[in-house]
C-alpha cells in the first residue's frame, strides 16, 4: 500500500488517517508528560506522542528497525506480526 518513506512525507492529517484506518494498535507507554501509542502497519512501526495536558498529538514518529522498539521489547510479543 505505502512505504515508510511514503508515510514520512505525508501531511500530519494524512498520517493520522493512515494510523486510524490502517494501524494496528500494539500498546502504549508513558514518556514524561506524554502518552506514546505504538502501532504497526505495512512493515513499519508508528509512535504517536499524545499530550493529555494539551489534549493533542505532539508528534508522530515512524521507524522500521528494532532500535526504535527498545522501550517496548520487554512488554510486547511480535509473534503475531510475523505469522
N, C-alpha and C positions, 0 to 999 in steps of 0.2 A: 504494500500500500504506500508507504513512505519510509524514508531512511532517517537515521539520526541527524544527518546533515540537513535534510529537508526540514525536519522538526525545528532544528536550531535557528533557522532563518524565518520561520513563521512569525506572524504577529502574535502578540500576547493573547488576543482574543481567540485566534485560531488554535493556539496551543491549548487553551482552556477547553475548546470544543473537542479537540483530539483526546484529551485526558477524560473528559466527561463521557464521550461516546465510545472510545476505543481502549481506554486504560483499564487495566486490571489492578484493582487496589490490593496491595500486599500488607502494608502495616503503617504505623505512624510512630514517631519518636518526638521527644521534646529537645529543643536546642535553644538555650537562653529563653527568650520570651516568645518563641515561635513553636508552632506545631509543624513538623515536617512529615508530609504524607508521601509514601513511596508507591509508585505504580510501575507496571510493566506493560509494554506494547511493542509489537513489531520488531522484536530483537534488541530493545534497549529499555533502560530504566528512566523514570522521571521522578524527581523530587519536587513537591510543591511546598514552599515555605509560606505558612499562613500565620498572620498575627491576630490572635484573639483580641488583643488590646485595640487594634485599629480596624478589626473585622474586614481584613482584605488580604489577598495574596501579595506577598512582597517580592517573590522571586520564583522562577521555575528553572530547574537545573536538569539537564538530560545527559546520560552517560551510558556507555556500554562495556565498561571494564569493572573488574572486581574490586578495584581500589575504592570506587565510589560506594560499594556495598559494605565496606568495612564496619560502619556503625551499626549495621543490621545483621551481620553474618551469624552472630550467636543467637538471633531471635527468629530467623526465617528458614524455611525449607524451600530450596529451589527445585526439588524433585518433580513437582507438578509442572514446572515450566519446561523441562527438558523431555518430557514424555509425549 
